[in-house]
Amino acid sequence: MAGEPSLVYRSSATGGFSVTVSADPRRILARKIEHRVSVRFTPDPCIIETSEGRVHAAPGDAILTGVAGEQWRVSRARFAQKYRPLPPTVAGEAGVYMSLPNRVLALQVARPFEVVLADGVSHLQGRAGDWLVDYGDGSLGVVANAIFAQTYEIL
């Protein structure tokens, strides 16, 4: 709607779920469905072109490719909490990993919105109907509705 303020959500980079998402009565609890992803670790700073926006990656960050060819970044510091290697892949090396069934809070947003990632420079654009996902570790993300249905189970 014209004149309506933009919805902007900001990752806190501190542990725990955000007050903004956890206090919203529309939020749901969901669990990541275990599925395979392809992973590489970037040796140099780079920018990942995701369907939601440009994301800055630092050396050592994981660049993942998911079920529909979508890409995203996970910091090296948080990667082991979210994914485990599938043999013959060795932990910390490029290969195939399995997502862990971590619980998240999610909010389906009825209008376009923006997420500022914890690095303060990467911005994601959500479309009406996309999900704002709070990973409980100070990071937020945008997941398209079709991808959310394939990769999360509502609890």
Helices and strands as residue ranges (DSSP letters): E 7-10, H 19-22, E 28-32, E 36-41, E 46-50, E 53-57, E 62-65, E 71-74, H 76-79, E 83-85, E 95-99, E 103-108, E 113-116, E 123-126, E 131-134, E 140-143, H 145-151, E 152-154
